[in-house]
Amino acid sequence: MPDSNDSFVLLHDQTELSIVKISKPIDLPASTTHLFNQTVTHDEISLVAPTNFCRSLSSLIVEQHGGWQAIKINALLDFSMVGVIASLCQPLADKQVSVFVISTFNTDYLLIQQKHIGKALSILRQLGHDVRTVHAFN
């Protein structure tokens, strides 16, 4: 089982993503090769999706922030693992790279603004991670 000190295979999807606040929940694709995430709380509904997809939702968008790309930790992360996100995000924060994190049942995703993606990928490689750029998550 990997821990926060291990190096990971990180998959960088070059698809432009948007982080949006929407006025009501939507149906998401049942199968996709890109990241889609909808979070519903008592005070907001947030969506992360490819920017092209978000364009079709213009009547539902309350706020939008575009220009993000996703990096997937390409490993099954056990719930007992401690410090994985911190081990990836702290070095990025130290270099002034903001990260938006999404956790799923199996793994975690780091969203990085496109203007900082080159810097982020370089930092992660320097940490010993195997960073692979892909056109989709398969």
Chimera marker file (.cmm) of the C-alpha trace (Angstrom):
<marker_set name="trace">
<marker id="1" x="0.000" y="0.000" z="0.000" r="1" g="1" b="0" radius="0.5"/>
<marker id="2" x="1.473" y="3.417" z="-0.952" r="1" g="1" b="0" radius="0.5"/>
<marker id="3" x="1.897" y="6.162" z="1.616" r="1" g="1" b="0" radius="0.5"/>
<marker id="4" x="2.441" y="9.910" z="1.414" r="1" g="1" b="0" radius="0.5"/>
<marker id="5" x="6.211" y="9.467" z="1.033" r="1" g="1" b="0" radius="0.5"/>
<marker id="6" x="5.875" y="7.341" z="-2.117" r="1" g="1" b="0" radius="0.5"/>
<marker id="7" x="6.163" y="8.685" z="-5.591" r="1" g="1" b="0" radius="0.5"/>
<marker id="8" x="3.078" y="8.348" z="-7.761" r="1" g="1" b="0" radius="0.5"/>
<marker id="9" x="2.192" y="8.093" z="-11.399" r="1" g="1" b="0" radius="0.5"/>
<marker id="10" x="0.334" y="11.344" z="-12.048" r="1" g="1" b="0" radius="0.5"/>
<marker id="11" x="-1.810" y="11.738" z="-15.157" r="1" g="1" b="0" radius="0.5"/>
<marker id="12" x="-2.165" y="15.284" z="-16.499" r="1" g="1" b="0" radius="0.5"/>
<marker id="13" x="-5.230" y="15.781" z="-18.701" r="1" g="1" b="0" radius="0.5"/>
<marker id="14" x="-4.787" y="18.856" z="-20.904" r="1" g="1" b="0" radius="0.5"/>
<marker id="15" x="-8.549" y="19.375" z="-21.265" r="1" g="1" b="0" radius="0.5"/>
<marker id="16" x="-9.597" y="22.827" z="-20.066" r="1" g="1" b="0" radius="0.5"/>
<marker id="17" x="-11.904" y="22.595" z="-17.075" r="1" g="1" b="0" radius="0.5"/>
<marker id="18" x="-14.174" y="25.127" z="-15.408" r="1" g="1" b="0" radius="0.5"/>
<marker id="19" x="-15.232" y="25.352" z="-11.785" r="1" g="1" b="0" radius="0.5"/>
<marker id="20" x="-18.763" y="26.714" z="-11.659" r="1" g="1" b="0" radius="0.5"/>
<marker id="21" x="-21.544" y="27.412" z="-9.220" r="1" g="1" b="0" radius="0.5"/>
<marker id="22" x="-24.872" y="26.366" z="-10.714" r="1" g="1" b="0" radius="0.5"/>
<marker id="23" x="-28.468" y="27.085" z="-9.682" r="1" g="1" b="0" radius="0.5"/>
<marker id="24" x="-29.700" y="23.472" z="-9.634" r="1" g="1" b="0" radius="0.5"/>
<marker id="25" x="-28.260" y="19.957" z="-9.882" r="1" g="1" b="0" radius="0.5"/>
<marker id="26" x="-27.790" y="18.499" z="-13.353" r="1" g="1" b="0" radius="0.5"/>
<marker id="27" x="-27.465" y="15.042" z="-14.848" r="1" g="1" b="0" radius="0.5"/>
<marker id="28" x="-23.848" y="14.214" z="-15.623" r="1" g="1" b="0" radius="0.5"/>
<marker id="29" x="-22.581" y="11.803" z="-18.253" r="1" g="1" b="0" radius="0.5"/>
<marker id="30" x="-22.639" y="8.224" z="-16.970" r="1" g="1" b="0" radius="0.5"/>
<marker id="31" x="-19.331" y="7.482" z="-18.665" r="1" g="1" b="0" radius="0.5"/>
<marker id="32" x="-16.579" y="9.910" z="-19.531" r="1" g="1" b="0" radius="0.5"/>
<marker id="33" x="-12.864" y="10.180" z="-20.156" r="1" g="1" b="0" radius="0.5"/>
<marker id="34" x="-12.606" y="13.608" z="-18.519" r="1" g="1" b="0" radius="0.5"/>
<marker id="35" x="-13.246" y="14.800" z="-14.992" r="1" g="1" b="0" radius="0.5"/>
<marker id="36" x="-16.805" y="15.703" z="-14.020" r="1" g="1" b="0" radius="0.5"/>
<marker id="37" x="-17.672" y="16.404" z="-10.379" r="1" g="1" b="0" radius="0.5"/>
<marker id="38" x="-20.861" y="17.810" z="-8.873" r="1" g="1" b="0" radius="0.5"/>
<marker id="39" x="-21.097" y="18.663" z="-5.196" r="1" g="1" b="0" radius="0.5"/>
<marker id="40" x="-24.375" y="19.595" z="-3.568" r="1" g="1" b="0" radius="0.5"/>
<marker id="41" x="-24.384" y="21.182" z="-0.114" r="1" g="1" b="0" radius="0.5"/>
<marker id="42" x="-26.957" y="23.093" z="1.906" r="1" g="1" b="0" radius="0.5"/>
<marker id="43" x="-25.803" y="26.404" z="0.425" r="1" g="1" b="0" radius="0.5"/>
<marker id="44" x="-24.386" y="25.735" z="-3.046" r="1" g="1" b="0" radius="0.5"/>
<marker id="45" x="-24.066" y="23.430" z="-6.005" r="1" g="1" b="0" radius="0.5"/>
<marker id="46" x="-20.583" y="23.284" z="-7.487" r="1" g="1" b="0" radius="0.5"/>
<marker id="47" x="-19.619" y="21.664" z="-10.745" r="1" g="1" b="0" radius="0.5"/>
<marker id="48" x="-16.218" y="20.850" z="-12.217" r="1" g="1" b="0" radius="0.5"/>
<marker id="49" x="-16.419" y="19.888" z="-15.870" r="1" g="1" b="0" radius="0.5"/>
<marker id="50" x="-14.805" y="20.484" z="-19.241" r="1" g="1" b="0" radius="0.5"/>
<marker id="51" x="-15.297" y="24.109" z="-20.241" r="1" g="1" b="0" radius="0.5"/>
<marker id="52" x="-16.944" y="23.047" z="-23.518" r="1" g="1" b="0" radius="0.5"/>
<marker id="53" x="-19.590" y="21.138" z="-21.533" r="1" g="1" b="0" radius="0.5"/>
<marker id="54" x="-20.175" y="24.125" z="-19.231" r="1" g="1" b="0" radius="0.5"/>
<marker id="55" x="-20.979" y="26.331" z="-22.220" r="1" g="1" b="0" radius="0.5"/>
<marker id="56" x="-24.204" y="24.343" z="-22.660" r="1" g="1" b="0" radius="0.5"/>
<marker id="57" x="-25.274" y="25.290" z="-19.112" r="1" g="1" b="0" radius="0.5"/>
<marker id="58" x="-25.137" y="29.078" z="-19.442" r="1" g="1" b="0" radius="0.5"/>
<marker id="59" x="-28.672" y="29.584" z="-18.086" r="1" g="1" b="0" radius="0.5"/>
<marker id="60" x="-27.787" y="27.659" z="-14.881" r="1" g="1" b="0" radius="0.5"/>
<marker id="61" x="-24.386" y="29.225" z="-14.152" r="1" g="1" b="0" radius="0.5"/>
<marker id="62" x="-24.280" y="31.625" z="-11.215" r="1" g="1" b="0" radius="0.5"/>
<marker id="63" x="-20.467" y="32.029" z="-11.180" r="1" g="1" b="0" radius="0.5"/>
<marker id="64" x="-17.715" y="30.518" z="-13.303" r="1" g="1" b="0" radius="0.5"/>
<marker id="65" x="-13.940" y="30.251" z="-13.132" r="1" g="1" b="0" radius="0.5"/>
<marker id="66" x="-12.364" y="28.695" z="-16.214" r="1" g="1" b="0" radius="0.5"/>
<marker id="67" x="-8.855" y="27.810" z="-17.241" r="1" g="1" b="0" radius="0.5"/>
<marker id="68" x="-8.036" y="24.756" z="-15.096" r="1" g="1" b="0" radius="0.5"/>
<marker id="69" x="-6.445" y="21.381" z="-15.872" r="1" g="1" b="0" radius="0.5"/>
<marker id="70" x="-6.588" y="18.152" z="-13.865" r="1" g="1" b="0" radius="0.5"/>
<marker id="71" x="-3.847" y="15.926" z="-12.504" r="1" g="1" b="0" radius="0.5"/>
<marker id="72" x="-5.010" y="12.484" z="-11.364" r="1" g="1" b="0" radius="0.5"/>
<marker id="73" x="-3.135" y="10.380" z="-8.837" r="1" g="1" b="0" radius="0.5"/>
<marker id="74" x="-3.149" y="7.159" z="-10.846" r="1" g="1" b="0" radius="0.5"/>
<marker id="75" x="-3.412" y="4.814" z="-7.867" r="1" g="1" b="0" radius="0.5"/>
<marker id="76" x="-6.049" y="3.372" z="-5.581" r="1" g="1" b="0" radius="0.5"/>
<marker id="77" x="-5.635" y="5.322" z="-2.360" r="1" g="1" b="0" radius="0.5"/>
<marker id="78" x="-6.628" y="3.523" z="0.808" r="1" g="1" b="0" radius="0.5"/>
<marker id="79" x="-8.691" y="5.538" z="3.303" r="1" g="1" b="0" radius="0.5"/>
<marker id="80" x="-6.053" y="4.928" z="5.976" r="1" g="1" b="0" radius="0.5"/>
<marker id="81" x="-3.395" y="6.818" z="4.011" r="1" g="1" b="0" radius="0.5"/>
<marker id="82" x="-2.381" y="10.063" z="5.670" r="1" g="1" b="0" radius="0.5"/>
<marker id="83" x="-0.683" y="13.060" z="4.097" r="1" g="1" b="0" radius="0.5"/>
<marker id="84" x="-0.930" y="12.230" z="0.386" r="1" g="1" b="0" radius="0.5"/>
<marker id="85" x="-2.592" y="15.506" z="-0.567" r="1" g="1" b="0" radius="0.5"/>
<marker id="86" x="-0.318" y="17.489" z="1.749" r="1" g="1" b="0" radius="0.5"/>
<marker id="87" x="2.784" y="15.877" z="0.213" r="1" g="1" b="0" radius="0.5"/>
<marker id="88" x="1.674" y="17.018" z="-3.241" r="1" g="1" b="0" radius="0.5"/>
<marker id="89" x="0.101" y="20.381" z="-2.398" r="1" g="1" b="0" radius="0.5"/>
<marker id="90" x="2.577" y="21.817" z="0.111" r="1" g="1" b="0" radius="0.5"/>
<marker id="91" x="5.481" y="21.995" z="-2.384" r="1" g="1" b="0" radius="0.5"/>
<marker id="92" x="3.123" y="23.648" z="-4.874" r="1" g="1" b="0" radius="0.5"/>
<marker id="93" x="1.913" y="26.140" z="-2.261" r="1" g="1" b="0" radius="0.5"/>
<marker id="94" x="5.537" y="26.903" z="-1.358" r="1" g="1" b="0" radius="0.5"/>
<marker id="95" x="5.987" y="28.014" z="-5.003" r="1" g="1" b="0" radius="0.5"/>
<marker id="96" x="2.725" y="30.026" z="-5.064" r="1" g="1" b="0" radius="0.5"/>
<marker id="97" x="0.737" y="27.480" z="-7.115" r="1" g="1" b="0" radius="0.5"/>
<marker id="98" x="-2.905" y="27.291" z="-6.025" r="1" g="1" b="0" radius="0.5"/>
<marker id="99" x="-4.596" y="23.869" z="-6.023" r="1" g="1" b="0" radius="0.5"/>
<marker id="100" x="-8.273" y="22.908" z="-6.071" r="1" g="1" b="0" radius="0.5"/>
<marker id="101" x="-8.592" y="19.314" z="-4.823" r="1" g="1" b="0" radius="0.5"/>
<marker id="102" x="-11.283" y="16.756" z="-5.585" r="1" g="1" b="0" radius="0.5"/>
<marker id="103" x="-11.322" y="13.450" z="-3.753" r="1" g="1" b="0" radius="0.5"/>
<marker id="104" x="-13.206" y="10.411" z="-4.981" r="1" g="1" b="0" radius="0.5"/>
<marker id="105" x="-13.688" y="6.961" z="-3.510" r="1" g="1" b="0" radius="0.5"/>
<marker id="106" x="-10.601" y="5.609" z="-5.311" r="1" g="1" b="0" radius="0.5"/>
<marker id="107" x="-8.211" y="8.529" z="-5.710" r="1" g="1" b="0" radius="0.5"/>
<marker id="108" x="-7.636" y="12.282" z="-5.730" r="1" g="1" b="0" radius="0.5"/>
<marker id="109" x="-7.399" y="14.946" z="-8.412" r="1" g="1" b="0" radius="0.5"/>
<marker id="110" x="-5.469" y="18.207" z="-8.296" r="1" g="1" b="0" radius="0.5"/>
<marker id="111" x="-6.833" y="21.056" z="-10.391" r="1" g="1" b="0" radius="0.5"/>
<marker id="112" x="-4.227" y="23.621" z="-11.386" r="1" g="1" b="0" radius="0.5"/>
<marker id="113" x="-4.804" y="26.869" z="-13.245" r="1" g="1" b="0" radius="0.5"/>
<marker id="114" x="-3.536" y="26.575" z="-16.820" r="1" g="1" b="0" radius="0.5"/>
<marker id="115" x="-1.236" y="29.569" z="-16.320" r="1" g="1" b="0" radius="0.5"/>
<marker id="116" x="0.612" y="27.593" z="-13.611" r="1" g="1" b="0" radius="0.5"/>
<marker id="117" x="0.415" y="24.054" z="-15.043" r="1" g="1" b="0" radius="0.5"/>
<marker id="118" x="3.953" y="24.005" z="-16.461" r="1" g="1" b="0" radius="0.5"/>
<marker id="119" x="5.399" y="25.136" z="-13.152" r="1" g="1" b="0" radius="0.5"/>
<marker id="120" x="3.283" y="22.590" z="-11.237" r="1" g="1" b="0" radius="0.5"/>
<marker id="121" x="4.296" y="19.688" z="-13.464" r="1" g="1" b="0" radius="0.5"/>
<marker id="122" x="7.960" y="20.636" z="-13.110" r="1" g="1" b="0" radius="0.5"/>
<marker id="123" x="7.695" y="20.773" z="-9.302" r="1" g="1" b="0" radius="0.5"/>
<marker id="124" x="5.933" y="17.392" z="-9.160" r="1" g="1" b="0" radius="0.5"/>
<marker id="125" x="8.585" y="15.816" z="-11.390" r="1" g="1" b="0" radius="0.5"/>
<marker id="126" x="11.332" y="17.257" z="-9.171" r="1" g="1" b="0" radius="0.5"/>
<marker id="127" x="9.633" y="15.523" z="-6.226" r="1" g="1" b="0" radius="0.5"/>
<marker id="128" x="10.154" y="12.207" z="-8.040" r="1" g="1" b="0" radius="0.5"/>
<marker id="129" x="6.650" y="11.657" z="-9.414" r="1" g="1" b="0" radius="0.5"/>
<marker id="130" x="6.167" y="10.090" z="-12.843" r="1" g="1" b="0" radius="0.5"/>
<marker id="131" x="4.056" y="12.765" z="-14.563" r="1" g="1" b="0" radius="0.5"/>
<marker id="132" x="2.437" y="11.723" z="-17.834" r="1" g="1" b="0" radius="0.5"/>
<marker id="133" x="0.453" y="14.082" z="-20.034" r="1" g="1" b="0" radius="0.5"/>
<marker id="134" x="-2.646" y="12.466" z="-21.536" r="1" g="1" b="0" radius="0.5"/>
<marker id="135" x="-5.544" y="13.634" z="-23.684" r="1" g="1" b="0" radius="0.5"/>
<marker id="136" x="-8.097" y="11.844" z="-21.509" r="1" g="1" b="0" radius="0.5"/>
<marker id="137" x="-8.322" y="9.665" z="-18.419" r="1" g="1" b="0" radius="0.5"/>
<marker id="138" x="-8.817" y="6.087" z="-19.640" r="1" g="1" b="0" radius="0.5"/>
<link id1="1" id2="2" r="1" g="1" b="0" radius="0.2"/>
<link id1="2" id2="3" r="1" g="1" b="0" radius="0.2"/>
<link id1="3" id2="4" r="1" g="1" b="0" radius="0.2"/>
<link id1="4" id2="5" r="1" g="1" b="0" radius="0.2"/>
<link id1="5" id2="6" r="1" g="1" b="0" radius="0.2"/>
<link id1="6" id2="7" r="1" g="1" b="0" radius="0.2"/>
<link id1="7" id2="8" r="1" g="1" b="0" radius="0.2"/>
<link id1="8" id2="9" r="1" g="1" b="0" radius="0.2"/>
<link id1="9" id2="10" r="1" g="1" b="0" radius="0.2"/>
<link id1="10" id2="11" r="1" g="1" b="0" radius="0.2"/>
<link id1="11" id2="12" r="1" g="1" b="0" radius="0.2"/>
<link id1="12" id2="13" r="1" g="1" b="0" radius="0.2"/>
<link id1="13" id2="14" r="1" g="1" b="0" radius="0.2"/>
<link id1="14" id2="15" r="1" g="1" b="0" radius="0.2"/>
<link id1="15" id2="16" r="1" g="1" b="0" radius="0.2"/>
<link id1="16" id2="17" r="1" g="1" b="0" radius="0.2"/>
<link id1="17" id2="18" r="1" g="1" b="0" radius="0.2"/>
<link id1="18" id2="19" r="1" g="1" b="0" radius="0.2"/>
<link id1="19" id2="20" r="1" g="1" b="0" radius="0.2"/>
<link id1="20" id2="21" r="1" g="1" b="0" radius="0.2"/>
<link id1="21" id2="22" r="1" g="1" b="0" radius="0.2"/>
<link id1="22" id2="23" r="1" g="1" b="0" radius="0.2"/>
<link id1="23" id2="24" r="1" g="1" b="0" radius="0.2"/>
<link id1="24" id2="25" r="1" g="1" b="0" radius="0.2"/>
<link id1="25" id2="26" r="1" g="1" b="0" radius="0.2"/>
<link id1="26" id2="27" r="1" g="1" b="0" radius="0.2"/>
<link id1="27" id2="28" r="1" g="1" b="0" radius="0.2"/>
<link id1="28" id2="29" r="1" g="1" b="0" radius="0.2"/>
<link id1="29" id2="30" r="1" g="1" b="0" radius="0.2"/>
<link id1="30" id2="31" r="1" g="1" b="0" radius="0.2"/>
<link id1="31" id2="32" r="1" g="1" b="0" radius="0.2"/>
<link id1="32" id2="33" r="1" g="1" b="0" radius="0.2"/>
<link id1="33" id2="34" r="1" g="1" b="0" radius="0.2"/>
<link id1="34" id2="35" r="1" g="1" b="0" radius="0.2"/>
<link id1="35" id2="36" r="1" g="1" b="0" radius="0.2"/>
<link id1="36" id2="37" r="1" g="1" b="0" radius="0.2"/>
<link id1="37" id2="38" r="1" g="1" b="0" radius="0.2"/>
<link id1="38" id2="39" r="1" g="1" b="0" radius="0.2"/>
<link id1="39" id2="40" r="1" g="1" b="0" radius="0.2"/>
<link id1="40" id2="41" r="1" g="1" b="0" radius="0.2"/>
<link id1="41" id2="42" r="1" g="1" b="0" radius="0.2"/>
<link id1="42" id2="43" r="1" g="1" b="0" radius="0.2"/>
<link id1="43" id2="44" r="1" g="1" b="0" radius="0.2"/>
<link id1="44" id2="45" r="1" g="1" b="0" radius="0.2"/>
<link id1="45" id2="46" r="1" g="1" b="0" radius="0.2"/>
<link id1="46" id2="47" r="1" g="1" b="0" radius="0.2"/>
<link id1="47" id2="48" r="1" g="1" b="0" radius="0.2"/>
<link id1="48" id2="49" r="1" g="1" b="0" radius="0.2"/>
<link id1="49" id2="50" r="1" g="1" b="0" radius="0.2"/>
<link id1="50" id2="51" r="1" g="1" b="0" radius="0.2"/>
<link id1="51" id2="52" r="1" g="1" b="0" radius="0.2"/>
<link id1="52" id2="53" r="1" g="1" b="0" radius="0.2"/>
<link id1="53" id2="54" r="1" g="1" b="0" radius="0.2"/>
<link id1="54" id2="55" r="1" g="1" b="0" radius="0.2"/>
<link id1="55" id2="56" r="1" g="1" b="0" radius="0.2"/>
<link id1="56" id2="57" r="1" g="1" b="0" radius="0.2"/>
<link id1="57" id2="58" r="1" g="1" b="0" radius="0.2"/>
<link id1="58" id2="59" r="1" g="1" b="0" radius="0.2"/>
<link id1="59" id2="60" r="1" g="1" b="0" radius="0.2"/>
<link id1="60" id2="61" r="1" g="1" b="0" radius="0.2"/>
<link id1="61" id2="62" r="1" g="1" b="0" radius="0.2"/>
<link id1="62" id2="63" r="1" g="1" b="0" radius="0.2"/>
<link id1="63" id2="64" r="1" g="1" b="0" radius="0.2"/>
<link id1="64" id2="65" r="1" g="1" b="0" radius="0.2"/>
<link id1="65" id2="66" r="1" g="1" b="0" radius="0.2"/>
<link id1="66" id2="67" r="1" g="1" b="0" radius="0.2"/>
<link id1="67" id2="68" r="1" g="1" b="0" radius="0.2"/>
<link id1="68" id2="69" r="1" g="1" b="0" radius="0.2"/>
<link id1="69" id2="70" r="1" g="1" b="0" radius="0.2"/>
<link id1="70" id2="71" r="1" g="1" b="0" radius="0.2"/>
<link id1="71" id2="72" r="1" g="1" b="0" radius="0.2"/>
<link id1="72" id2="73" r="1" g="1" b="0" radius="0.2"/>
<link id1="73" id2="74" r="1" g="1" b="0" radius="0.2"/>
<link id1="74" id2="75" r="1" g="1" b="0" radius="0.2"/>
<link id1="75" id2="76" r="1" g="1" b="0" radius="0.2"/>
<link id1="76" id2="77" r="1" g="1" b="0" radius="0.2"/>
<link id1="77" id2="78" r="1" g="1" b="0" radius="0.2"/>
<link id1="78" id2="79" r="1" g="1" b="0" radius="0.2"/>
<link id1="79" id2="80" r="1" g="1" b="0" radius="0.2"/>
<link id1="80" id2="81" r="1" g="1" b="0" radius="0.2"/>
<link id1="81" id2="82" r="1" g="1" b="0" radius="0.2"/>
<link id1="82" id2="83" r="1" g="1" b="0" radius="0.2"/>
<link id1="83" id2="84" r="1" g="1" b="0" radius="0.2"/>
<link id1="84" id2="85" r="1" g="1" b="0" radius="0.2"/>
<link id1="85" id2="86" r="1" g="1" b="0" radius="0.2"/>
<link id1="86" id2="87" r="1" g="1" b="0" radius="0.2"/>
<link id1="87" id2="88" r="1" g="1" b="0" radius="0.2"/>
<link id1="88" id2="89" r="1" g="1" b="0" radius="0.2"/>
<link id1="89" id2="90" r="1" g="1" b="0" radius="0.2"/>
<link id1="90" id2="91" r="1" g="1" b="0" radius="0.2"/>
<link id1="91" id2="92" r="1" g="1" b="0" radius="0.2"/>
<link id1="92" id2="93" r="1" g="1" b="0" radius="0.2"/>
<link id1="93" id2="94" r="1" g="1" b="0" radius="0.2"/>
<link id1="94" id2="95" r="1" g="1" b="0" radius="0.2"/>
<link id1="95" id2="96" r="1" g="1" b="0" radius="0.2"/>
<link id1="96" id2="97" r="1" g="1" b="0" radius="0.2"/>
<link id1="97" id2="98" r="1" g="1" b="0" radius="0.2"/>
<link id1="98" id2="99" r="1" g="1" b="0" radius="0.2"/>
<link id1="99" id2="100" r="1" g="1" b="0" radius="0.2"/>
<link id1="100" id2="101" r="1" g="1" b="0" radius="0.2"/>
<link id1="101" id2="102" r="1" g="1" b="0" radius="0.2"/>
<link id1="102" id2="103" r="1" g="1" b="0" radius="0.2"/>
<link id1="103" id2="104" r="1" g="1" b="0" radius="0.2"/>
<link id1="104" id2="105" r="1" g="1" b="0" radius="0.2"/>
<link id1="105" id2="106" r="1" g="1" b="0" radius="0.2"/>
<link id1="106" id2="107" r="1" g="1" b="0" radius="0.2"/>
<link id1="107" id2="108" r="1" g="1" b="0" radius="0.2"/>
<link id1="108" id2="109" r="1" g="1" b="0" radius="0.2"/>
<link id1="109" id2="110" r="1" g="1" b="0" radius="0.2"/>
<link id1="110" id2="111" r="1" g="1" b="0" radius="0.2"/>
<link id1="111" id2="112" r="1" g="1" b="0" radius="0.2"/>
<link id1="112" id2="113" r="1" g="1" b="0" radius="0.2"/>
<link id1="113" id2="114" r="1" g="1" b="0" radius="0.2"/>
<link id1="114" id2="115" r="1" g="1" b="0" radius="0.2"/>
<link id1="115" id2="116" r="1" g="1" b="0" radius="0.2"/>
<link id1="116" id2="117" r="1" g="1" b="0" radius="0.2"/>
<link id1="117" id2="118" r="1" g="1" b="0" radius="0.2"/>
<link id1="118" id2="119" r="1" g="1" b="0" radius="0.2"/>
<link id1="119" id2="120" r="1" g="1" b="0" radius="0.2"/>
<link id1="120" id2="121" r="1" g="1" b="0" radius="0.2"/>
<link id1="121" id2="122" r="1" g="1" b="0" radius="0.2"/>
<link id1="122" id2="123" r="1" g="1" b="0" radius="0.2"/>
<link id1="123" id2="124" r="1" g="1" b="0" radius="0.2"/>
<link id1="124" id2="125" r="1" g="1" b="0" radius="0.2"/>
<link id1="125" id2="126" r="1" g="1" b="0" radius="0.2"/>
<link id1="126" id2="127" r="1" g="1" b="0" radius="0.2"/>
<link id1="127" id2="128" r="1" g="1" b="0" radius="0.2"/>
<link id1="128" id2="129" r="1" g="1" b="0" radius="0.2"/>
<link id1="129" id2="130" r="1" g="1" b="0" radius="0.2"/>
<link id1="130" id2="131" r="1" g="1" b="0" radius="0.2"/>
<link id1="131" id2="132" r="1" g="1" b="0" radius="0.2"/>
<link id1="132" id2="133" r="1" g="1" b="0" radius="0.2"/>
<link id1="133" id2="134" r="1" g="1" b="0" radius="0.2"/>
<link id1="134" id2="135" r="1" g="1" b="0" radius="0.2"/>
<link id1="135" id2="136" r="1" g="1" b="0" radius="0.2"/>
<link id1="136" id2="137" r="1" g="1" b="0" radius="0.2"/>
<link id1="137" id2="138" r="1" g="1" b="0" radius="0.2"/>
</marker_set>
